[in-house]
Amino acid sequence: MSYYGFVVIKDFSMKLFEYPDKSEWKEILQRPVLDSRSLDEKVSLVLKEVKMKRDEALREFTSRFDGITIHDFLVSENEILQAKQKVSKELKKAIQIAANNIEKFHIAQKEKSKVITTFSGIKCWRKSVAISKVGLYIPGGTAPLFSTILMLGIPARIAGCEEIVLCTPPDKSGNIHPAILFAADFLKIKKIYKVGGAQAIAAMAYGTESVPQVYKIFGPGNQYVTAAKQLVARDGVAIDMPAGPSEVAVFADKSCVPSFVAADLLSQAEHGNDSQVLLVTNDKKVLEKAKLELDLQLEQLPRKVFAANSLANSKAILVKNIEEGIELINEYAPEHLILQVKNYKRVADKIINAGSVFLGNYTPEAAGDYASGTNHTLPTNGYAKAFSGVSLDSFVKKITFQEISKGGIKKLGPVIETMAEAEELIAHKNAVSLRFRKK
Amino acid sequence: MSYYGFVVIKDFSMKLFEYPDKSEWKEILQRPVLDSRSLDEKVSLVLKEVKMKRDEALREFTSRFDGITIHDFLVSENEILQAKQKVSKELKKAIQIAANNIEKFHIAQKEKSKVITTFSGIKCWRKSVAISKVGLYIPGGTAPLFSTILMLGIPARIAGCEEIVLCTPPDKSGNIHPAILFAADFLKIKKIYKVGGAQAIAAMAYGTESVPQVYKIFGPGNQYVTAAKQLVARDGVAIDMPAGPSEVAVFADKSCVPSFVAADLLSQAEHGNDSQVLLVTNDKKVLEKAKLELDLQLEQLPRKVFAANSLANSKAILVKNIEEGIELINEYAPEHLILQVKNYKRVADKIINAGSVFLGNYTPEAAGDYASGTNHTLPTNGYAKAFSGVSLDSFVKKITFQEISKGGIKKLGPVIETMAEAEELIAHKNAVSLRFRKK
């Protein structure tokens, strides 16, 4: 990629683009191409093995990839009891409050069934019905992502999913982090399995002796998990959405608080080297002040290396005015969008491509990541142009129903006959004719 | 597949299963495995060519596969004018009535944005925003599927999709069927392109000089189109749902009208050799009567060969009682389910896996296929366990928004801090701390 038409200020940790021409936007806004297809062959083998050898394969892969031999994949009640004792009172209380907010927001997404009389004698309606078996994948690693359990488990519970399966990799001693077990238990998720990676996705997609088969799989993961989800999707298992590295765009004008802007950018950057961070502003001073704050705050971060690497790949874009900024952001379609601009409501009204939008100086992304109530499983990589984040909808199907009276089919019948005949589907026509032309 | 534990009555055109044991259901209900993956290599080449050579590739493939060289892919206004003259008054009127019903049903799916105060000082809401660019694929062949244009175009219009692109293959003279053009024009779809097959999917996914790039692709198609949709989905283009051959399950008891049952089975069977037809009943006499009717009605069908072939692959299942029938149907998860049973409302309440349900003796599937108002783009192949049919939702994204007051972040801040710290994301914690611990 060649950079032209903008200046790179060496000591600014983000790449700076001053008033780029619209013709350059596409190139500037391009995300790194991450294609899990190169792993397809490897991951396909894992899927195949699990499909054939089931638990035996899970045991083999867990031993190979996680360095531990697991005999019983299901987490025992005793393990859960022990975990509950290890979680601090403070964290328990925090999880409870966050869960309460998340529940409130997702319960409000329930839809009442409305019967619509579309035509005389014809009643049509939709009903939301829970997907009866769902699987949640929670990645391992040093930090326990218990917040994702809340984000997936709460709407699953509200939807009424009968069977909720949770897979998460064990550590080298064969344990799961207590916070994970506490959060799952808090949501009454009983089927927690010590299995991670592509093999966990395979287990939930096809079922093994231990792990039940599910109809839809949710949750983040590394590139192997991502590839596995895409491959099982090809076998008809539903997945939440295509995955990509997490992103934030901060749109700031002179009304912003530069230290907040910097903190928001860093809170995205600390996720990993590949995190995408974008600062859009119509004010050059904001850039300068944010830069100073970034340098200051970066120094104090334990995940400084991640954050610094990710910032080096990030971009600050100076736009002519608020309108141009809105247009650019809609073109980028960020997963998270923070609006630190004066007329944030007016701007929010014009945002058409984003996963979740945070309005004003006192609404950090971190609030939505944990506790405000909105879901944090959101479309990355520009998918916000066509995909929604996870919501109650993600855990239900909407089945349509219709009931037609004798009078209704008599009145609408000729319309259906005409259309069926024009499409040359005569049996379709007959099915209608018989019902109202019958003597 | 070995058939055991049931009797095949030779002169019955469907395979008969009498009171099969539950342990046999899985095998009986299995659909033929249709895997478009064998076409991946071929189709990938088409996608690659279109991505690189754009219109030139479209021209080449159209010439090769459709037997006609197209210079201008966009259908001209003049062509539309001429087409409108060729469509009968009666069909125009029928399309108008159907469109009106479909519009009523889909408009009712609009969701009002509700602001939820999840916590003191914290407001969260969702907004439905149209996917700005969508592509509709309408297959060619002898019968013009104008009804699918209504089913996709109407919700796209209601959602407010800015750009609606329609691709459909030309016939050997380079023309599109007048009913297709009339229906598209009726919905004010202006961008109609004469291109079909995998190359049409590629054109909409990547864009060419003629065909605009879209964010989501809808519509049925042959196995090449299906493979192309699944391959572009891997590139992040959204698609409506995984595809499979159309299906119907008719659940009938002694209150049914056997001639209606037979007509409904045939109206599915006529679609093609691979159509899936299932008859479930708790009454042996229904089987006998339906068989007689099937033989009678089949004789009169122009698509008799399709229907007969498809019936030969179809199954009639005798169940012990209504409850067992419900259980079996939920296990099958049919695309269409017709309930010709006495207590059809009670039965409908217990259906948890189906695309669309038709209640009572006077509600044929054909009504929903064309004109009652519900959508006919529905999950096949058991996908109804996790997928919904096309609806207004399919043409929008739901963006979440939140606004937090100074007081709100002060109150919820400590909760977020605790959770962020437990997940070892210190920059997340800082972004919150800064906002309320600031002097």
Interface residues (C-beta under 8 A of the other chain):
Chain A: R37 E90 L91 K93 A94 I95 I97 A98 N100 N101 I102 K104 F105 A108 Q109 E111 K114 I116 T118 F119 I122 C124 R126 V129 A130 I131 S132 K133 T142 A143 P144 L145 F146 S147 A179 Y215 K216 Q230 A233 R234 G236 V237 A238 P242 S259 F260 A263 D264 L266 S267 A269 E270 H271 Q297 Q300 L301 P302 R303 A307 Y344 A348 I351 I352 N353 A354 G355 S356 V357 F358 L359 G360 N361 Y362 T363 P364 E365 A366 A367 G368 D369 Y370 A371 S372 G373 T374 N375 P379 N381 G382 Y383 A384 K385 A386 F387 S388 G389 S391 D393 V396 K397 K398 I399 T400 F401 Q402 E403 I404 S405 K406 G408 I409 L412 P414 V415 I416 T418 M419 A420 A422 E423 E424 L425 I426 A427 H428 K429 N430 A431 V432 L434 R435
Chain B: R37 E90 L91 K93 A94 I95 I97 A98 N100 N101 I102 K104 F105 A108 Q109 E111 K114 I116 T118 F119 I122 C124 R126 V129 A130 I131 S132 K133 T142 A143 P144 L145 F146 S147 A179 Y215 K216 Q230 A233 R234 G236 V237 A238 P242 S259 F260 A263 D264 L266 S267 A269 E270 H271 Q297 Q300 L301 P302 R303 A307 Y344 A348 I351 I352 N353 A354 G355 S356 V357 F358 L359 G360 N361 Y362 T363 P364 E365 A366 A367 G368 D369 Y370 A371 S372 G373 T374 N375 P379 N381 G382 Y383 A384 K385 A386 F387 S388 G389 S391 D393 V396 K397 K398 I399 T400 F401 Q402 E403 I404 S405 K406 G408 I409 L412 P414 V415 I416 T418 M419 A420 A422 E423 E424 L425 I426 A427 H428 K429 N430 A431 V432 L434 R435
